[in-house]
Each structure stands twice: as structure tokens, then as C-alpha cells.
Amino acid sequence: MNRRTAAALGVVLFVSAATPAAAQRVDDTVLGDRGSDMAADLLFVRPLGLVGTLIGAGLFVVSLPFTLPTGSTGDAAREMVGEPFEYTFNRPLGDFNHCGADRHPCGAGRR
């Protein structure tokens, strides 16, 4: 590949990465209908969220010798355990974007 082709490819990749993604409407579904979204959430996403929560809890415990002296234990707990836990257990079935009774964006957290 010559330099001109490589430069053109780089510009195309840069411009395509810089364009904003189309925003999904709040009432849109991921798989086409709410029932399919609920089934996929129940069978695949929730179990993966549980695994992620457990892995995050393990990593949090391992990180304690580093986060305790710096005072960042709360941040580590929120990021590694709290947010995966909220996404798994405090989200309406089939809704992949909103968590909690107040329907705040998942992962936004209340800092």
C-alpha cells in the first residue's frame, strides 16, 4: 500500500469515527419488540451482569491495598461493584438504557 492510499484510508477512518452515532429513541427496542428484548435480557444479559458483578467484586477486593491508601475505595466500589449490580438487579426487564425507579441512565451514578 502506498503512502497516498494509506493517508486516504486514515482520513476516511478518522472522519467516520468522528461522526456522531444516531441516537436511539427512548421507546425503541433493541431486537424489534419488547417481548424479544425481555427474553434476551432474562436469558443472556442478566446472567452476564451477574458474572460481571461477581468479577468486579473480586477485583475490588484485590484492589483494596491500592485504593485504601489513596482514599479512592468508594470510587472503586461504585465502578467495579455498584454499577454492574445496579445494571443487573435494578433495571426494568428488557430496558437496556434506564436503571432504578426514577429511570436514570444506567451507569450515570449518583456521585
KEDRENZA-647429 format. One record per atom (N, C-alpha, C): x, y, z; atom name; residue number from 1. Coordinates in steps of 0.1 Angstrom, whole numbers, always signed. Example, Ala and Ser with C-alpha at 12.3 -4.5 7.8 and 13.67 -1.06 7.14 Angstrom:
# residues 2
px = +132, py = -57, pz = +78, atom = N, n = 1
px = +123, py = -45, pz = +78, atom = CA, n = 1
px = +132, py = -33, pz = +78, atom = C, n = 1
px = +128, py = -22, pz = +71, atom = N, n = 2
px = +137, py = -11, pz = +71, atom = CA, n = 2
px = +129, py = +0, pz = +79, atom = C, n = 2
***
This chain:
# residues 111
px = +9, py = -12, pz = +0, atom = N, n = 1
px = +0, py = +0, pz = +0, atom = CA, n = 1
px = +9, py = +12, pz = +0, atom = C, n = 1
px = +6, py = +21, pz = -9, atom = N, n = 2
px = +15, py = +33, pz = -10, atom = CA, n = 2
px = +10, py = +44, pz = +0, atom = C, n = 2
px = +18, py = +54, pz = +1, atom = N, n = 3
px = +15, py = +65, pz = +12, atom = CA, n = 3
px = +2, py = +72, pz = +9, atom = C, n = 3
px = -1, py = +74, pz = -3, atom = N, n = 4
px = -13, py = +82, pz = -7, atom = CA, n = 4
px = -26, py = +73, pz = -3, atom = C, n = 4
px = -25, py = +60, pz = -6, atom = N, n = 5
px = -37, py = +52, pz = -2, atom = CA, n = 5
px = -38, py = +51, pz = +13, atom = C, n = 5
px = -27, py = +50, pz = +20, atom = N, n = 6
px = -27, py = +49, pz = +34, atom = CA, n = 6
px = -32, py = +62, pz = +41, atom = C, n = 6
px = -28, py = +73, pz = +35, atom = N, n = 7
px = -33, py = +86, pz = +40, atom = CA, n = 7
px = -48, py = +87, pz = +38, atom = C, n = 7
px = -53, py = +84, pz = +26, atom = N, n = 8
px = -67, py = +84, pz = +23, atom = CA, n = 8
px = -75, py = +75, pz = +32, atom = C, n = 8
px = -70, py = +63, pz = +35, atom = N, n = 9
px = -77, py = +54, pz = +44, atom = CA, n = 9
px = -77, py = +60, pz = +58, atom = C, n = 9
px = -66, py = +66, pz = +62, atom = N, n = 10
px = -66, py = +72, pz = +75, atom = CA, n = 10
px = -76, py = +83, pz = +77, atom = C, n = 10
px = -77, py = +92, pz = +67, atom = N, n = 11
px = -87, py = +102, pz = +67, atom = CA, n = 11
px = -101, py = +97, pz = +68, atom = C, n = 11
px = -104, py = +87, pz = +60, atom = N, n = 12
px = -118, py = +81, pz = +60, atom = CA, n = 12
px = -121, py = +75, pz = +73, atom = C, n = 12
px = -111, py = +68, pz = +79, atom = N, n = 13
px = -113, py = +62, pz = +93, atom = CA, n = 13
px = -115, py = +73, pz = +103, atom = C, n = 13
px = -107, py = +83, pz = +102, atom = N, n = 14
px = -109, py = +94, pz = +112, atom = CA, n = 14
px = -122, py = +101, pz = +111, atom = C, n = 14
px = -126, py = +104, pz = +99, atom = N, n = 15
px = -139, py = +111, pz = +97, atom = CA, n = 15
px = -151, py = +102, pz = +101, atom = C, n = 15
px = -150, py = +89, pz = +98, atom = N, n = 16
px = -161, py = +81, pz = +101, atom = CA, n = 16
px = -162, py = +79, pz = +116, atom = C, n = 16
px = -151, py = +79, pz = +123, atom = N, n = 17
px = -151, py = +77, pz = +138, atom = CA, n = 17
px = -155, py = +90, pz = +145, atom = C, n = 17
px = -154, py = +102, pz = +138, atom = N, n = 18
px = -157, py = +114, pz = +144, atom = CA, n = 18
px = -172, py = +118, pz = +142, atom = C, n = 18
px = -179, py = +111, pz = +133, atom = N, n = 19
px = -193, py = +114, pz = +131, atom = CA, n = 19
px = -201, py = +108, pz = +143, atom = C, n = 19
px = -211, py = +116, pz = +148, atom = N, n = 20
px = -219, py = +111, pz = +159, atom = CA, n = 20
px = -228, py = +100, pz = +155, atom = C, n = 20
px = -229, py = +90, pz = +164, atom = N, n = 21
px = -238, py = +79, pz = +161, atom = CA, n = 21
px = -253, py = +84, pz = +162, atom = C, n = 21
px = -261, py = +77, pz = +155, atom = N, n = 22
px = -276, py = +80, pz = +155, atom = CA, n = 22
px = -281, py = +77, pz = +169, atom = C, n = 22
px = -288, py = +86, pz = +175, atom = N, n = 23
px = -294, py = +84, pz = +188, atom = CA, n = 23
px = -306, py = +75, pz = +187, atom = C, n = 23
px = -307, py = +66, pz = +197, atom = N, n = 24
px = -318, py = +57, pz = +197, atom = CA, n = 24
px = -329, py = +63, pz = +205, atom = C, n = 24
px = -341, py = +63, pz = +200, atom = N, n = 25
px = -353, py = +68, pz = +208, atom = CA, n = 25
px = -355, py = +60, pz = +220, atom = C, n = 25
px = -361, py = +67, pz = +230, atom = N, n = 26
px = -363, py = +60, pz = +243, atom = CA, n = 26
px = -372, py = +48, pz = +242, atom = C, n = 26
px = -382, py = +49, pz = +233, atom = N, n = 27
px = -392, py = +38, pz = +232, atom = CA, n = 27
px = -388, py = +28, pz = +222, atom = C, n = 27
px = -376, py = +29, pz = +216, atom = N, n = 28
px = -372, py = +19, pz = +206, atom = CA, n = 28
px = -368, py = +6, pz = +213, atom = C, n = 28
px = -369, py = -5, pz = +206, atom = N, n = 29
px = -364, py = -18, pz = +212, atom = CA, n = 29
px = -351, py = -22, pz = +205, atom = C, n = 29
px = -344, py = -30, pz = +211, atom = N, n = 30
px = -331, py = -35, pz = +206, atom = CA, n = 30
px = -333, py = -46, pz = +195, atom = C, n = 30
px = -342, py = -55, pz = +198, atom = N, n = 31
px = -344, py = -67, pz = +190, atom = CA, n = 31
px = -357, py = -66, pz = +181, atom = C, n = 31
px = -364, py = -55, pz = +182, atom = N, n = 32
px = -376, py = -53, pz = +174, atom = CA, n = 32
px = -389, py = -53, pz = +181, atom = C, n = 32
px = -390, py = -60, pz = +192, atom = N, n = 33
px = -402, py = -59, pz = +200, atom = CA, n = 33
px = -398, py = -61, pz = +215, atom = C, n = 33
px = -407, py = -57, pz = +224, atom = N, n = 34
px = -404, py = -57, pz = +238, atom = CA, n = 34
px = -403, py = -71, pz = +243, atom = C, n = 34
px = -411, py = -80, pz = +238, atom = N, n = 35
px = -410, py = -94, pz = +243, atom = CA, n = 35
px = -396, py = -100, pz = +240, atom = C, n = 35
px = -391, py = -98, pz = +228, atom = N, n = 36
px = -378, py = -103, pz = +225, atom = CA, n = 36
px = -367, py = -97, pz = +234, atom = C, n = 36
px = -368, py = -84, pz = +236, atom = N, n = 37
px = -359, py = -77, pz = +245, atom = CA, n = 37
px = -359, py = -83, pz = +259, atom = C, n = 37
px = -371, py = -85, pz = +264, atom = N, n = 38
px = -372, py = -91, pz = +277, atom = CA, n = 38
px = -366, py = -105, pz = +278, atom = C, n = 38
px = -369, py = -113, pz = +268, atom = N, n = 39
px = -363, py = -127, pz = +267, atom = CA, n = 39
px = -348, py = -126, pz = +267, atom = C, n = 39
px = -343, py = -118, pz = +258, atom = N, n = 40
px = -328, py = -117, pz = +257, atom = CA, n = 40
px = -322, py = -112, pz = +270, atom = C, n = 40
px = -329, py = -102, pz = +276, atom = N, n = 41
px = -324, py = -97, pz = +289, atom = CA, n = 41
px = -324, py = -108, pz = +299, atom = C, n = 41
px = -335, py = -115, pz = +301, atom = N, n = 42
px = -336, py = -126, pz = +311, atom = CA, n = 42
px = -326, py = -137, pz = +308, atom = C, n = 42
px = -324, py = -141, pz = +296, atom = N, n = 43
px = -316, py = -153, pz = +293, atom = CA, n = 43
px = -301, py = -150, pz = +291, atom = C, n = 43
px = -298, py = -138, pz = +287, atom = N, n = 44
px = -284, py = -136, pz = +284, atom = CA, n = 44
px = -278, py = -124, pz = +292, atom = C, n = 44
px = -284, py = -113, pz = +291, atom = N, n = 45
px = -278, py = -101, pz = +297, atom = CA, n = 45
px = -278, py = -101, pz = +312, atom = C, n = 45
px = -288, py = -106, pz = +319, atom = N, n = 46
px = -288, py = -106, pz = +334, atom = CA, n = 46
px = -278, py = -116, pz = +339, atom = C, n = 46
px = -277, py = -128, pz = +333, atom = N, n = 47
px = -266, py = -137, pz = +338, atom = CA, n = 47
px = -252, py = -132, pz = +336, atom = C, n = 47
px = -250, py = -125, pz = +324, atom = N, n = 48
px = -237, py = -119, pz = +322, atom = CA, n = 48
px = -235, py = -108, pz = +332, atom = C, n = 48
px = -245, py = -100, pz = +335, atom = N, n = 49
px = -244, py = -90, pz = +345, atom = CA, n = 49
px = -240, py = -95, pz = +359, atom = C, n = 49
px = -246, py = -106, pz = +362, atom = N, n = 50
px = -243, py = -113, pz = +375, atom = CA, n = 50
px = -228, py = -117, pz = +375, atom = C, n = 50
px = -224, py = -123, pz = +364, atom = N, n = 51
px = -209, py = -127, pz = +363, atom = CA, n = 51
px = -201, py = -114, pz = +364, atom = C, n = 51
px = -204, py = -104, pz = +357, atom = N, n = 52
px = -197, py = -91, pz = +358, atom = CA, n = 52
px = -196, py = -85, pz = +372, atom = C, n = 52
px = -207, py = -86, pz = +379, atom = N, n = 53
px = -208, py = -81, pz = +393, atom = CA, n = 53
px = -199, py = -89, pz = +402, atom = C, n = 53
px = -199, py = -103, pz = +400, atom = N, n = 54
px = -190, py = -111, pz = +409, atom = CA, n = 54
px = -175, py = -109, pz = +405, atom = C, n = 54
px = -172, py = -108, pz = +393, atom = N, n = 55
px = -158, py = -105, pz = +389, atom = CA, n = 55
px = -154, py = -91, pz = +394, atom = C, n = 55
px = -163, py = -81, pz = +393, atom = N, n = 56
px = -160, py = -68, pz = +398, atom = CA, n = 56
px = -158, py = -68, pz = +413, atom = C, n = 56
px = -165, py = -76, pz = +420, atom = N, n = 57
px = -164, py = -77, pz = +435, atom = CA, n = 57
px = -150, py = -83, pz = +438, atom = C, n = 57
px = -146, py = -93, pz = +431, atom = N, n = 58
px = -133, py = -99, pz = +433, atom = CA, n = 58
px = -122, py = -90, pz = +430, atom = C, n = 58
px = -123, py = -82, pz = +419, atom = N, n = 59
px = -113, py = -72, pz = +415, atom = CA, n = 59
px = -112, py = -61, pz = +426, atom = C, n = 59
px = -124, py = -58, pz = +431, atom = N, n = 60
px = -124, py = -47, pz = +441, atom = CA, n = 60
px = -117, py = -51, pz = +454, atom = C, n = 60
px = -118, py = -64, pz = +458, atom = N, n = 61
px = -111, py = -69, pz = +470, atom = CA, n = 61
px = -96, py = -69, pz = +467, atom = C, n = 61
px = -92, py = -73, pz = +455, atom = N, n = 62
px = -78, py = -73, pz = +451, atom = CA, n = 62
px = -72, py = -59, pz = +451, atom = C, n = 62
px = -81, py = -49, pz = +447, atom = N, n = 63
px = -76, py = -35, pz = +446, atom = CA, n = 63
px = -75, py = -28, pz = +459, atom = C, n = 63
px = -81, py = -34, pz = +470, atom = N, n = 64
px = -81, py = -26, pz = +483, atom = CA, n = 64
px = -67, py = -22, pz = +488, atom = C, n = 64
px = -56, py = -30, pz = +486, atom = N, n = 65
px = -43, py = -24, pz = +491, atom = CA, n = 65
px = -39, py = -12, pz = +483, atom = C, n = 65
px = -44, py = -9, pz = +472, atom = N, n = 66
px = -41, py = +2, pz = +464, atom = CA, n = 66
px = -50, py = +14, pz = +466, atom = C, n = 66
px = -63, py = +11, pz = +468, atom = N, n = 67
px = -73, py = +21, pz = +469, atom = CA, n = 67
px = -75, py = +27, pz = +484, atom = C, n = 67
px = -72, py = +19, pz = +494, atom = N, n = 68
px = -73, py = +23, pz = +507, atom = CA, n = 68
px = -63, py = +35, pz = +510, atom = C, n = 68
px = -50, py = +34, pz = +507, atom = N, n = 69
px = -41, py = +45, pz = +510, atom = CA, n = 69
px = -44, py = +58, pz = +502, atom = C, n = 69
px = -50, py = +56, pz = +490, atom = N, n = 70
px = -53, py = +68, pz = +482, atom = CA, n = 70
px = -67, py = +74, pz = +485, atom = C, n = 70
px = -75, py = +67, pz = +492, atom = N, n = 71
px = -88, py = +72, pz = +495, atom = CA, n = 71
px = -98, py = +71, pz = +484, atom = C, n = 71
px = -95, py = +62, pz = +474, atom = N, n = 72
px = -104, py = +60, pz = +463, atom = CA, n = 72
px = -112, py = +47, pz = +464, atom = C, n = 72
px = -113, py = +42, pz = +476, atom = N, n = 73
px = -121, py = +30, pz = +478, atom = CA, n = 73
px = -135, py = +31, pz = +474, atom = C, n = 73
px = -142, py = +42, pz = +477, atom = N, n = 74
px = -156, py = +45, pz = +473, atom = CA, n = 74
px = -158, py = +45, pz = +458, atom = C, n = 74
px = -148, py = +52, pz = +451, atom = N, n = 75
px = -149, py = +52, pz = +436, atom = CA, n = 75
px = -148, py = +38, pz = +430, atom = C, n = 75
px = -138, py = +31, pz = +436, atom = N, n = 76
px = -136, py = +17, pz = +430, atom = CA, n = 76
px = -148, py = +8, pz = +433, atom = C, n = 76
px = -153, py = +9, pz = +445, atom = N, n = 77
px = -165, py = +1, pz = +448, atom = CA, n = 77
px = -177, py = +5, pz = +439, atom = C, n = 77
px = -179, py = +17, pz = +437, atom = N, n = 78
px = -190, py = +22, pz = +428, atom = CA, n = 78
px = -188, py = +17, pz = +414, atom = C, n = 78
px = -176, py = +18, pz = +408, atom = N, n = 79
px = -173, py = +14, pz = +394, atom = CA, n = 79
px = -173, py = -1, pz = +392, atom = C, n = 79
px = -166, py = -8, pz = +402, atom = N, n = 80
px = -164, py = -22, pz = +400, atom = CA, n = 80
px = -176, py = -31, pz = +404, atom = C, n = 80
px = -183, py = -26, pz = +414, atom = N, n = 81
px = -194, py = -34, pz = +420, atom = CA, n = 81
px = -208, py = -28, pz = +419, atom = C, n = 81
px = -209, py = -15, pz = +423, atom = N, n = 82
px = -221, py = -8, pz = +423, atom = CA, n = 82
px = -228, py = -7, pz = +410, atom = C, n = 82
px = -221, py = -2, pz = +400, atom = N, n = 83
px = -228, py = +0, pz = +387, atom = CA, n = 83
px = -231, py = -14, pz = +380, atom = C, n = 83
px = -223, py = -24, pz = +380, atom = N, n = 84
px = -227, py = -37, pz = +375, atom = CA, n = 84
px = -239, py = -43, pz = +382, atom = C, n = 84
px = -239, py = -41, pz = +396, atom = N, n = 85
px = -250, py = -46, pz = +404, atom = CA, n = 85
px = -263, py = -39, pz = +400, atom = C, n = 85
px = -262, py = -25, pz = +399, atom = N, n = 86
px = -274, py = -18, pz = +395, atom = CA, n = 86
px = -279, py = -22, pz = +381, atom = C, n = 86
px = -270, py = -24, pz = +372, atom = N, n = 87
px = -275, py = -28, pz = +358, atom = CA, n = 87
px = -281, py = -41, pz = +358, atom = C, n = 87
px = -276, py = -50, pz = +367, atom = N, n = 88
px = -282, py = -64, pz = +367, atom = CA, n = 88
px = -295, py = -65, pz = +375, atom = C, n = 88
px = -295, py = -58, pz = +387, atom = N, n = 89
px = -307, py = -60, pz = +396, atom = CA, n = 89
px = -316, py = -49, pz = +398, atom = C, n = 89
px = -313, py = -37, pz = +392, atom = N, n = 90
px = -321, py = -25, pz = +395, atom = CA, n = 90
px = -325, py = -19, pz = +381, atom = C, n = 90
px = -329, py = -27, pz = +372, atom = N, n = 91
px = -333, py = -22, pz = +359, atom = CA, n = 91
px = -345, py = -30, pz = +354, atom = C, n = 91
px = -355, py = -22, pz = +348, atom = N, n = 92
px = -367, py = -29, pz = +343, atom = CA, n = 92
px = -363, py = -40, pz = +332, atom = C, n = 92
px = -370, py = -51, pz = +333, atom = N, n = 93
px = -367, py = -62, pz = +323, atom = CA, n = 93
px = -369, py = -57, pz = +309, atom = C, n = 93
px = -359, py = -59, pz = +301, atom = N, n = 94
px = -360, py = -55, pz = +287, atom = CA, n = 94
px = -356, py = -41, pz = +284, atom = C, n = 94
px = -353, py = -33, pz = +294, atom = N, n = 95
px = -349, py = -19, pz = +292, atom = CA, n = 95
px = -334, py = -18, pz = +295, atom = C, n = 95
px = -327, py = -16, pz = +284, atom = N, n = 96
px = -312, py = -17, pz = +285, atom = CA, n = 96
px = -306, py = -3, pz = +288, atom = C, n = 96
px = -314, py = +7, pz = +289, atom = N, n = 97
px = -309, py = +21, pz = +290, atom = CA, n = 97
px = -311, py = +27, pz = +303, atom = C, n = 97
px = -321, py = +23, pz = +311, atom = N, n = 98
px = -326, py = +30, pz = +323, atom = CA, n = 98
px = -325, py = +21, pz = +335, atom = C, n = 98
px = -321, py = +27, pz = +346, atom = N, n = 99
px = -320, py = +19, pz = +359, atom = CA, n = 99
px = -328, py = +27, pz = +369, atom = C, n = 99
px = -331, py = +19, pz = +380, atom = N, n = 100
px = -338, py = +25, pz = +391, atom = CA, n = 100
px = -352, py = +29, pz = +389, atom = C, n = 100
px = -359, py = +32, pz = +400, atom = N, n = 101
px = -373, py = +36, pz = +400, atom = CA, n = 101
px = -375, py = +49, pz = +393, atom = C, n = 101
px = -364, py = +58, pz = +394, atom = N, n = 102
px = -365, py = +71, pz = +387, atom = CA, n = 102
px = -361, py = +71, pz = +372, atom = C, n = 102
px = -357, py = +59, pz = +368, atom = N, n = 103
px = -354, py = +56, pz = +353, atom = CA, n = 103
px = -342, py = +65, pz = +349, atom = C, n = 103
px = -332, py = +67, pz = +357, atom = N, n = 104
px = -320, py = +74, pz = +353, atom = CA, n = 104
px = -312, py = +66, pz = +344, atom = C, n = 104
px = -303, py = +72, pz = +335, atom = N, n = 105
px = -295, py = +64, pz = +326, atom = CA, n = 105
px = -286, py = +55, pz = +334, atom = C, n = 105
px = -285, py = +42, pz = +330, atom = N, n = 106
px = -276, py = +33, pz = +336, atom = CA, n = 106
px = -262, py = +37, pz = +336, atom = C, n = 106
px = -255, py = +36, pz = +347, atom = N, n = 107
px = -241, py = +39, pz = +347, atom = CA, n = 107
px = -239, py = +54, pz = +350, atom = C, n = 107
px = -249, py = +62, pz = +350, atom = N, n = 108
px = -247, py = +76, pz = +353, atom = CA, n = 108
px = -243, py = +78, pz = +368, atom = C, n = 108
px = -248, py = +69, pz = +376, atom = N, n = 109
px = -245, py = +70, pz = +390, atom = CA, n = 109
px = -249, py = +83, pz = +397, atom = C, n = 109
px = -250, py = +83, pz = +410, atom = N, n = 110
px = -253, py = +95, pz = +418, atom = CA, n = 110
px = -241, py = +99, pz = +426, atom = C, n = 110
px = -233, py = +106, pz = +420, atom = N, n = 111
px = -220, py = +110, pz = +427, atom = CA, n = 111
px = -221, py = +122, pz = +436, atom = C, n = 111
***
